[in-house]
Amino acid sequence: MSAPRLATTCRVLASLRTAAVFGVDACPVHVEVDVSFGLPQFTMVGLPDASVRESRDRVRSAIRNSGFEFPPHRITVNLAPADVRKAGASFDLPIALGILAASGVVERRHVPELVLLGELSLDGSIHGTRGVLPIAAAARRDGLAGILLPASNASEAAIVSGLDVRGVSSLGEAVRALNDPASVSVAPVPLPAAVSRDALDLADVRGQLLARRALEIAAAGGHNLLLVGPPGAGKTMMARRVAGVLPPLTLDEALEVTSVHSVAGLLRPGTGLLAERPFRAPHHTISNVALIGGGSHPRPGEVSLAHHGVLFLDEMLEFSRHVLEVLRQPLEEGTVTVARAVRTVVFPARFMLVGAMNPCPCGFAGDPVRPCRCTPMQIAQYRGRLSGPLRDRLDLTVDVPAVPPDALANGAPGEPSSSVRERVVAARQRQTDRYAGHNVRTNAELMSRLILTHAQPDGPGLRVLSTAVSRLALSARGYDRVRKVARTIADLDGRDEVGADDVAEALQFRMA
């Protein structure tokens, strides 16, 4: 009868908290560690993937190389809930601390008020991990006291107010933090990164007044823009300066952008809240999964990394057509839904699309000096790579002709980005005030009901628009997008009414 009592007495259970990230959301995970008599064995259950199962070797070496004894008993680790797949190396630290808690090294066997995460090196040092900001936000939402994580991620987690953030650099330091919380200081709340707007300035652009106007309208209303012109006309130069005229991120927008970059693992160590709007310019050889997001463990793609910023597609028609077509849903809905057999993940994707293309394969169609060598069939096939439904979602299309040599040599500098940004910020503020209480930030996001309320042209404007619908064969989507652009033009001029001139200018960019 003594043997069963001995086995029961020597079975020790420890329980700790961690989290798994799915999309940009965090799911709480309980790490339960049971150490009992039996043949030495390390078993892990709870639907771990290969990266989590490999943590057994990392944990064993980290414990020994940190000066602790690895228990020569039967160890069972359960990651609950058992029906959610666990991936990544961030479970290393809670598993190691659970084993040490069950062995008596950590004085507390149950740590219910802290979230623990971090990747262990074989020498016991702790590496940074991804998805910290969503995990910290979930911890505060669940009413937990704090989070213990790698020191390199402490600034990121400290963005979330009301949460004690303690950064540690080694397993030994993590043990001391649990045994004596006062031995590890709380990470200070980081200041937002400074916004650098001096590198790329619109003052560098000579001429191109119509394209500059289109760029300003697109930035003011968050509209999609297509620049069409010969090589060297300045399309890429202007597109790369769009982010410099956009208003700074609001706090809510900065949190969303930082969360996406955290999940993607793109935040540098020590980085706090991102302050600059993202500008993403993928190469034309990108795959549809890399652009839209996905994979066996869904990761955000370029459209989500450009959330609340700019996605620039240079040489747009060189992208594969099926890659371009996947943009249609996020352009319309502002989100990307990645469905897998086990789980469906939703990534945010509210971005401003800026595309640049040549008018023909050789690039010189319509050029008054350089002759075009393309046949009408070649031009039609080339332009046909941009489908009608996707073209219909581009609010402004503008021709960018070649700049005359005398304008390059003697032309006056263009208007600087700072002046354009002032008008854009003022127009965006009008939209913020107008749509207060609605889930809308810019005119580009307006739905049909709000268009009728806030973007309906006056009588003369409606007559101009009705005439254009019959002559240009505008689709219903095109009709709405003209009204949205006209609303933005009125906002730039500081007017509440949308007039005939606003509609006519919006139609000018629709007909290009």
TILO-675255 format. One record per residue (C-alpha): z, x, y. Coordinates in Angstrom, 1 decimal, padded with zeros to 4 digits, always signed. Layout:
{node {Z X Y}} ...
END
This chain:
{node {+000.0 +000.0 +000.0}} {node {+000.5 +003.0 +002.3}} {node {-003.2 +004.0 +002.4}} {node {-004.4 +000.8 +004.0}} {node {-001.6 +001.0 +006.6}} {node {-002.6 +004.6 +007.3}} {node {-006.3 +003.7 +007.8}} {node {-005.3 +000.9 +010.1}} {node {-003.0 +003.1 +012.1}} {node {-005.6 +005.8 +012.6}} {node {-008.4 +003.5 +013.7}} {node {-008.6 +003.7 +017.5}} {node {-010.9 +001.6 +019.7}} {node {-012.0 +002.4 +023.3}} {node {-014.0 +000.2 +025.7}} {node {-015.8 +001.1 +028.8}} {node {-018.5 -000.4 +031.1}} {node {-022.0 +000.8 +032.0}} {node {-025.3 -000.9 +032.8}} {node {-029.0 -001.0 +031.8}} {node {-031.8 -001.5 +034.3}} {node {-034.6 -003.9 +033.7}} {node {-037.2 -004.0 +036.4}} {node {-035.1 -003.9 +039.6}} {node {-032.2 -005.7 +038.1}} {node {-029.1 -004.4 +036.3}} {node {-027.6 -005.8 +033.1}} {node {-024.0 -005.0 +032.3}} {node {-023.4 -003.1 +029.0}} {node {-020.1 -002.6 +027.3}} {node {-019.6 +000.7 +025.4}} {node {-017.2 +000.3 +022.5}} {node {-016.2 +003.4 +020.5}} {node {-014.3 +003.2 +017.2}} {node {-012.9 +006.4 +015.7}} {node {-011.5 +006.1 +012.2}} {node {-010.8 +008.1 +009.1}} {node {-013.7 +008.7 +006.9}} {node {-016.5 +011.2 +006.3}} {node {-017.7 +012.7 +009.6}} {node {-020.5 +010.4 +010.8}} {node {-021.8 +009.4 +014.2}} {node {-023.3 +005.9 +014.1}} {node {-024.8 +004.0 +017.1}} {node {-025.6 +000.3 +017.1}} {node {-026.6 -002.2 +019.7}} {node {-030.3 -001.8 +019.8}} {node {-030.6 +001.7 +021.2}} {node {-034.0 +003.3 +021.6}} {node {-034.8 +006.9 +020.7}} {node {-033.6 +008.4 +024.0}} {node {-030.2 +006.7 +023.4}} {node {-029.9 +007.7 +019.8}} {node {-030.6 +011.3 +020.8}} {node {-027.5 +011.2 +023.0}} {node {-025.4 +011.9 +019.8}} {node {-026.4 +015.5 +019.8}} {node {-026.0 +015.9 +023.6}} {node {-022.6 +014.2 +023.6}} {node {-021.3 +016.3 +020.7}} {node {-022.4 +019.6 +022.3}} {node {-021.2 +018.6 +025.8}} {node {-017.7 +017.7 +024.5}} {node {-017.3 +021.0 +022.6}} {node {-018.7 +023.1 +025.4}} {node {-016.4 +021.4 +027.9}} {node {-013.4 +022.7 +026.0}} {node {-012.5 +019.5 +024.1}} {node {-012.3 +018.9 +020.4}} {node {-015.0 +016.6 +018.9}} {node {-013.2 +014.3 +016.4}} {node {-014.1 +015.2 +012.8}} {node {-014.0 +011.5 +011.8}} {node {-016.2 +008.5 +011.5}} {node {-017.4 +007.4 +015.0}} {node {-019.1 +004.1 +015.6}} {node {-020.5 +003.3 +019.0}} {node {-021.5 -000.3 +019.9}} {node {-023.6 -001.1 +023.0}} {node {-023.1 -004.7 +023.8}} {node {-024.9 -007.1 +024.2}} {node {-026.6 -006.2 +020.9}} {node {-029.8 -008.2 +021.6}} {node {-030.8 -006.2 +024.7}} {node {-032.7 -002.9 +024.1}} {node {-031.0 +000.1 +025.7}} {node {-033.1 +003.0 +027.0}} {node {-032.6 +006.1 +028.9}} {node {-030.0 +009.0 +029.0}} {node {-027.6 +007.3 +031.5}} {node {-025.4 +006.2 +028.5}} {node {-024.4 +009.7 +027.7}} {node {-021.4 +009.9 +030.0}} {node {-019.8 +006.6 +029.0}} {node {-020.3 +007.4 +025.3}} {node {-018.7 +010.8 +025.7}} {node {-015.8 +009.4 +027.7}} {node {-015.3 +006.6 +025.1}} {node {-015.0 +009.2 +022.3}} {node {-012.5 +011.2 +024.4}} {node {-010.6 +008.0 +025.2}} {node {-010.4 +007.1 +021.5}} {node {-009.2 +010.7 +020.8}} {node {-006.5 +010.6 +023.4}} {node {-008.0 +013.1 +025.8}} {node {-008.6 +010.3 +028.3}} {node {-005.3 +008.5 +028.8}} {node {-006.9 +005.1 +029.2}} {node {-008.6 +003.5 +026.3}} {node {-009.9 +000.6 +028.3}} {node {-011.6 +001.1 +031.7}} {node {-012.7 -002.4 +032.7}} {node {-012.9 -002.0 +036.5}} {node {-015.4 +001.0 +036.6}} {node {-019.0 +001.4 +035.8}} {node {-019.8 +004.8 +034.2}} {node {-023.2 +006.4 +034.0}} {node {-024.8 +009.8 +033.8}} {node {-026.9 +012.1 +031.7}} {node {-025.1 +015.0 +030.0}} {node {-026.4 +018.5 +029.6}} {node {-025.4 +020.5 +026.5}} {node {-022.9 +022.6 +028.6}} {node {-021.2 +019.4 +029.9}} {node {-022.8 +019.2 +033.3}} {node {-024.0 +015.8 +034.5}} {node {-027.5 +015.2 +035.7}} {node {-028.7 +012.5 +038.0}} {node {-030.1 +009.2 +036.7}} {node {-032.4 +006.5 +037.9}} {node {-031.7 +002.9 +038.9}} {node {-028.3 +003.6 +040.5}} {node {-028.7 +001.3 +043.5}} {node {-029.4 -001.8 +041.4}} {node {-026.5 -000.9 +039.2}} {node {-024.1 -000.4 +042.1}} {node {-025.2 -003.8 +043.6}} {node {-024.6 -005.5 +040.3}} {node {-021.1 -003.9 +040.0}} {node {-020.2 -005.3 +043.4}} {node {-021.6 -008.7 +042.5}} {node {-019.4 -008.7 +039.4}} {node {-016.3 -007.9 +041.4}} {node {-015.7 -004.4 +039.9}} {node {-013.7 -001.8 +041.8}} {node {-016.0 +001.2 +041.6}} {node {-018.5 +003.4 +039.9}} {node {-018.3 +006.9 +038.4}} {node {-021.6 +008.6 +038.3}} {node {-023.4 +012.0 +038.9}} {node {-022.6 +013.6 +042.2}} {node {-026.3 +013.8 +043.0}} {node {-026.5 +010.0 +042.9}} {node {-023.3 +009.3 +044.9}} {node {-025.1 +008.9 +048.3}} {node {-027.4 +006.3 +046.8}} {node {-024.6 +004.3 +045.3}} {node {-022.5 +004.6 +048.5}} {node {-025.1 +002.4 +050.2}} {node {-023.4 -000.6 +048.6}} {node {-020.4 -001.5 +050.7}} {node {-017.1 -002.6 +049.1}} {node {-017.4 -000.3 +046.1}} {node {-015.5 +003.0 +045.4}} {node {-018.1 +005.6 +044.5}} {node {-016.9 +008.7 +042.8}} {node {-019.4 +011.5 +042.1}} {node {-018.7 +014.0 +039.3}} {node {-020.6 +017.1 +038.3}} {node {-019.2 +017.8 +034.8}} {node {-017.6 +016.0 +031.8}} {node {-014.3 +017.8 +032.5}} {node {-014.4 +016.5 +036.1}} {node {-015.1 +013.0 +034.8}} {node {-012.1 +013.2 +032.5}} {node {-009.9 +014.2 +035.4}} {node {-011.3 +011.3 +037.5}} {node {-010.2 +008.8 +034.9}} {node {-006.8 +010.4 +034.3}} {node {-006.1 +011.0 +038.0}} {node {-008.4 +009.0 +040.2}} {node {-007.0 +010.7 +043.4}} {node {-008.4 +014.1 +042.2}} {node {-012.0 +012.9 +042.9}} {node {-012.7 +011.8 +046.5}} {node {-014.7 +008.7 +047.3}} {node {-018.3 +009.4 +048.5}} {node {-018.8 +008.6 +052.2}} {node {-021.4 +006.0 +053.2}} {node {-024.6 +007.8 +054.0}} {node {-026.5 +007.4 +057.3}} {node {-030.1 +006.1 +057.0}} {node {-032.7 +008.8 +056.9}} {node {-034.3 +009.5 +060.3}} {node {-037.8 +008.1 +060.7}} {node {-040.4 +010.7 +061.5}} {node {-043.4 +009.3 +063.4}} {node {-044.7 +012.4 +065.1}} {node {-046.9 +013.9 +062.3}} {node {-049.8 +011.4 +062.4}} {node {-050.6 +009.7 +065.7}} {node {-053.4 +007.3 +066.7}} {node {-054.0 +009.5 +069.8}} {node {-055.9 +011.8 +067.5}} {node {-058.6 +009.1 +066.9}} {node {-061.5 +009.3 +069.4}} {node {-063.4 +006.1 +070.1}} {node {-063.4 +003.4 +067.3}} {node {-062.0 +000.7 +069.7}} {node {-062.9 -002.2 +067.4}} {node {-061.4 -000.5 +064.3}} {node {-058.2 +000.3 +066.3}} {node {-057.9 -003.3 +067.4}} {node {-058.3 -004.5 +063.8}} {node {-055.6 -002.0 +062.7}} {node {-053.2 -003.2 +065.3}} {node {-053.8 -006.9 +064.3}} {node {-053.3 -006.0 +060.6}} {node {-050.1 -004.2 +061.3}} {node {-048.7 -006.9 +063.6}} {node {-049.2 -009.7 +061.0}} {node {-049.0 -007.7 +057.7}} {node {-052.7 -008.5 +057.0}} {node {-055.0 -006.8 +054.5}} {node {-057.7 -004.6 +056.1}} {node {-061.0 -003.2 +054.9}} {node {-062.7 -000.3 +056.8}} {node {-066.4 +000.1 +056.1}} {node {-068.4 +003.0 +057.5}} {node {-070.2 +006.3 +056.7}} {node {-068.5 +009.5 +055.6}} {node {-066.6 +011.2 +058.4}} {node {-066.3 +008.2 +060.7}} {node {-062.5 +008.3 +060.6}} {node {-061.6 +005.6 +058.1}} {node {-059.1 +007.7 +056.2}} {node {-057.8 +009.2 +059.4}} {node {-056.9 +005.8 +060.9}} {node {-055.6 +004.3 +057.6}} {node {-053.1 +007.2 +057.3}} {node {-051.8 +006.3 +060.7}} {node {-051.1 +002.6 +059.9}} {node {-047.5 +003.3 +058.8}} {node {-046.7 +004.9 +062.1}} {node {-047.3 +001.7 +064.1}} {node {-045.3 -000.5 +061.7}} {node {-041.8 -001.6 +062.8}} {node {-038.8 +000.1 +061.1}} {node {-037.5 -001.4 +058.0}} {node {-034.7 -004.0 +058.3}} {node {-031.6 -003.6 +056.3}} {node {-032.7 -006.1 +053.6}} {node {-036.1 -004.5 +053.4}} {node {-034.6 -001.0 +053.2}} {node {-032.4 -002.1 +050.3}} {node {-035.4 -003.5 +048.4}} {node {-037.5 -000.5 +049.0}} {node {-034.8 +001.9 +048.0}} {node {-034.0 -000.1 +044.8}} {node {-037.7 +000.1 +043.7}} {node {-037.8 +003.9 +044.3}} {node {-034.5 +004.3 +042.6}} {node {-035.7 +002.6 +039.5}} {node {-038.9 +004.7 +039.6}} {node {-036.8 +007.9 +039.8}} {node {-038.4 +009.0 +043.1}} {node {-035.3 +009.4 +045.2}} {node {-034.4 +013.0 +045.9}} {node {-030.8 +014.0 +045.1}} {node {-028.4 +013.1 +048.0}} {node {-030.8 +010.5 +049.4}} {node {-029.3 +007.4 +050.9}} {node {-031.0 +004.4 +052.3}} {node {-034.7 +004.9 +052.9}} {node {-035.7 +004.2 +056.5}} {node {-039.5 +004.8 +056.5}} {node {-042.0 +002.2 +055.3}} {node {-043.7 +003.6 +052.2}} {node {-047.3 +004.7 +052.3}} {node {-049.0 +005.0 +048.9}} {node {-052.5 +006.4 +048.4}} {node {-053.3 +006.6 +044.7}} {node {-056.4 +008.4 +043.4}} {node {-059.4 +006.3 +042.3}} {node {-058.9 +007.4 +038.7}} {node {-055.6 +005.5 +038.4}} {node {-055.2 +003.1 +035.5}} {node {-054.3 -000.5 +035.9}} {node {-050.9 +000.0 +034.4}} {node {-050.1 +002.8 +036.8}} {node {-051.3 +000.6 +039.7}} {node {-049.6 -002.6 +038.8}} {node {-046.7 -001.4 +036.7}} {node {-045.8 -001.8 +033.0}} {node {-045.4 +000.3 +029.9}} {node {-043.3 -000.2 +026.8}} {node {-040.3 +000.0 +029.1}} {node {-041.7 -001.6 +032.2}} {node {-041.7 +000.7 +035.3}} {node {-042.8 -000.2 +038.8}} {node {-046.4 +000.7 +039.7}} {node {-048.0 +001.8 +043.0}} {node {-048.1 -001.8 +044.3}} {node {-044.3 -002.1 +043.9}} {node {-043.7 +001.4 +045.3}} {node {-045.7 +000.2 +048.4}} {node {-043.4 -002.8 +048.8}} {node {-042.9 -003.5 +052.5}} {node {-045.3 -000.7 +053.3}} {node {-048.9 +000.2 +052.9}} {node {-051.1 +000.6 +049.8}} {node {-054.2 +002.6 +050.8}} {node {-057.2 +002.7 +048.5}} {node {-059.6 +005.4 +049.8}} {node {-063.1 +005.1 +048.5}} {node {-062.2 +001.7 +047.3}} {node {-065.4 +001.0 +045.3}} {node {-064.9 +004.1 +043.3}} {node {-061.9 +002.5 +041.6}} {node {-062.6 +000.8 +038.3}} {node {-063.4 -002.9 +038.8}} {node {-060.8 -004.1 +036.3}} {node {-058.2 -001.9 +038.2}} {node {-059.1 -003.6 +041.4}} {node {-059.0 -007.1 +039.9}} {node {-055.3 -006.7 +038.9}} {node {-054.5 -006.7 +042.7}} {node {-055.4 -010.4 +043.0}} {node {-052.1 -011.8 +041.9}} {node {-049.7 -009.5 +043.8}} {node {-051.8 -009.9 +047.0}} {node {-051.3 -013.7 +046.7}} {node {-047.7 -013.9 +045.4}} {node {-046.0 -010.7 +046.5}} {node {-044.6 -010.0 +043.1}} {node {-045.8 -008.5 +039.8}} {node {-044.7 -010.1 +036.5}} {node {-044.8 -007.8 +033.5}} {node {-044.4 -009.8 +030.2}} {node {-043.4 -008.0 +027.0}} {node {-042.3 -009.4 +023.6}} {node {-038.6 -008.8 +024.3}} {node {-038.3 -009.3 +028.0}} {node {-040.2 -010.3 +031.1}} {node {-039.7 -008.2 +034.2}} {node {-040.6 -009.1 +037.8}} {node {-041.2 -006.3 +040.4}} {node {-041.5 -007.0 +044.1}} {node {-045.0 -006.2 +045.6}} {node {-045.2 -007.4 +049.1}} {node {-047.5 -004.8 +050.6}} {node {-050.2 -004.4 +053.2}} {node {-053.5 -003.4 +051.5}} {node {-055.8 -001.1 +053.5}} {node {-059.1 -000.2 +051.9}} {node {-061.9 +002.2 +052.9}} {node {-065.4 +002.2 +051.6}} {node {-068.9 +003.4 +052.4}} {node {-071.6 +000.9 +053.1}} {node {-073.8 +002.2 +050.3}} {node {-073.8 +004.8 +047.5}} {node {-075.1 +007.6 +049.9}} {node {-073.0 +006.3 +052.7}} {node {-075.6 +006.1 +055.5}} {node {-076.8 +002.5 +055.4}} {node {-077.3 +001.3 +058.9}} {node {-076.8 +004.8 +060.4}} {node {-079.2 +005.3 +063.4}} {node {-079.6 +009.0 +062.8}} {node {-079.2 +009.8 +059.1}} {node {-081.6 +007.8 +056.8}} {node {-080.3 +005.9 +053.8}} {node {-082.0 +006.8 +050.5}} {node {-080.5 +003.8 +048.6}} {node {-082.7 +000.9 +047.3}} {node {-081.6 -002.7 +048.0}} {node {-080.7 -003.0 +044.3}} {node {-078.5 +000.1 +044.4}} {node {-076.7 -001.2 +047.5}} {node {-076.2 -004.7 +046.0}} {node {-074.8 -003.2 +042.8}} {node {-072.5 -000.9 +044.8}} {node {-071.1 -003.6 +046.9}} {node {-070.8 -005.9 +043.9}} {node {-068.0 -003.7 +042.6}} {node {-065.8 -005.6 +045.0}} {node {-065.6 -009.1 +043.6}} {node {-065.8 -012.2 +045.7}} {node {-062.2 -013.4 +045.0}} {node {-060.8 -010.0 +045.9}} {node {-062.9 -009.7 +049.1}} {node {-061.7 -013.2 +050.0}} {node {-058.1 -011.9 +050.1}} {node {-059.0 -009.2 +052.7}} {node {-058.1 -010.8 +056.0}} {node {-060.0 -008.3 +058.3}} {node {-063.1 -006.4 +057.6}} {node {-064.4 -004.0 +060.3}} {node {-067.4 -001.7 +060.6}} {node {-066.5 +001.9 +061.5}} {node {-069.6 +003.6 +062.8}} {node {-070.0 +007.4 +063.1}} {node {-068.4 +008.8 +066.3}} {node {-071.0 +010.4 +068.7}} {node {-070.7 +014.2 +069.1}} {node {-070.0 +013.9 +072.8}} {node {-067.0 +011.6 +072.2}} {node {-065.6 +014.2 +069.7}} {node {-066.0 +017.1 +072.1}} {node {-065.2 +015.5 +075.5}} {node {-063.7 +012.1 +074.7}} {node {-060.3 +011.2 +076.0}} {node {-057.4 +010.9 +073.5}} {node {-056.9 +007.5 +072.1}} {node {-053.9 +005.3 +072.8}} {node {-050.8 +006.8 +071.1}} {node {-049.1 +005.2 +068.2}} {node {-045.9 +004.6 +070.2}} {node {-047.7 +002.3 +072.6}} {node {-049.4 +000.3 +069.8}} {node {-046.1 +000.2 +067.9}} {node {-044.3 -001.4 +070.9}} {node {-046.8 -004.3 +070.8}} {node {-046.6 -004.6 +067.0}} {node {-042.8 -004.7 +067.1}} {node {-042.8 -007.4 +069.8}} {node {-045.3 -009.5 +067.7}} {node {-043.2 -009.0 +064.6}} {node {-040.1 -010.1 +066.5}} {node {-041.8 -013.3 +067.6}} {node {-042.6 -014.0 +063.9}} {node {-039.0 -013.2 +062.8}} {node {-037.6 -015.7 +065.4}} {node {-040.2 -018.3 +064.6}} {node {-039.7 -018.2 +060.8}} {node {-035.9 -018.0 +060.8}} {node {-034.6 -020.0 +057.9}} {node {-037.8 -019.6 +055.9}} {node {-038.5 -017.0 +053.3}} {node {-041.3 -015.6 +055.4}} {node {-041.3 -012.4 +057.4}} {node {-044.9 -012.1 +058.7}} {node {-047.9 -014.4 +059.4}} {node {-049.7 -013.0 +056.3}} {node {-047.0 -014.7 +054.1}} {node {-047.5 -018.2 +055.6}} {node {-048.0 -021.0 +053.1}} {node {-050.1 -024.1 +053.8}} {node {-047.2 -026.2 +055.2}} {node {-046.1 -023.5 +057.6}} {node {-049.7 -022.9 +058.7}} {node {-050.0 -026.5 +059.8}} {node {-046.7 -026.2 +061.7}} {node {-047.0 -022.8 +063.3}} {node {-050.6 -021.5 +063.1}} {node {-052.7 -024.6 +063.8}} {node {-055.3 -023.9 +066.6}} {node {-055.5 -026.2 +069.6}} {node {-058.4 -028.6 +070.1}} {node {-061.1 -026.1 +071.2}} {node {-059.9 -023.6 +068.6}} {node {-060.2 -026.2 +065.8}} {node {-063.8 -027.0 +066.9}} {node {-064.7 -023.3 +066.8}} {node {-063.2 -023.0 +063.3}} {node {-064.9 -026.2 +062.0}} {node {-068.3 -024.9 +063.1}} {node {-067.6 -021.5 +061.5}} {node {-066.6 -023.2 +058.2}} {node {-069.9 -024.9 +057.9}} {node {-072.0 -021.9 +059.0}} {node {-070.2 -019.2 +057.1}} {node {-069.3 -021.2 +054.0}} {node {-065.6 -020.2 +054.3}} {node {-063.5 -020.9 +051.2}} {node {-060.2 -022.8 +051.6}} {node {-058.4 -019.5 +051.3}} {node {-060.7 -017.9 +053.9}} {node {-060.0 -020.9 +056.2}} {node {-056.3 -020.4 +056.0}} {node {-056.5 -016.6 +056.4}} {node {-058.5 -017.0 +059.6}} {node {-055.8 -019.2 +061.0}} {node {-053.1 -016.6 +060.0}} {node {-055.0 -013.8 +061.8}} {node {-055.6 -016.0 +064.9}} {node {-051.8 -016.7 +064.9}} {node {-051.2 -012.9 +064.9}} {node {-053.7 -012.3 +067.7}} {node {-051.8 -015.0 +069.8}} {node {-048.5 -013.2 +069.0}} {node {-049.8 -009.9 +070.2}} {node {-050.7 -011.6 +073.5}} {node {-047.3 -013.3 +073.7}} {node {-048.6 -016.9 +073.4}} {node {-047.2 -019.8 +071.4}} {node {-050.5 -021.7 +071.3}} {node {-053.4 -020.5 +069.1}} {node {-056.6 -020.9 +071.2}} {node {-060.3 -020.7 +070.8}} {node {-060.5 -017.1 +071.8}} {node {-058.0 -016.2 +069.1}} {node {-060.0 -018.0 +066.4}} {node {-063.2 -016.4 +067.6}} {node {-061.8 -012.9 +067.3}} {node {-060.3 -013.6 +063.9}} {node {-063.8 -014.9 +062.8}} {node {-065.4 -011.8 +064.1}} {node {-063.4 -009.7 +061.6}} {node {-064.1 -012.3 +058.9}} {node {-067.9 -012.0 +059.3}} {node {-068.1 -008.2 +059.2}} 
END
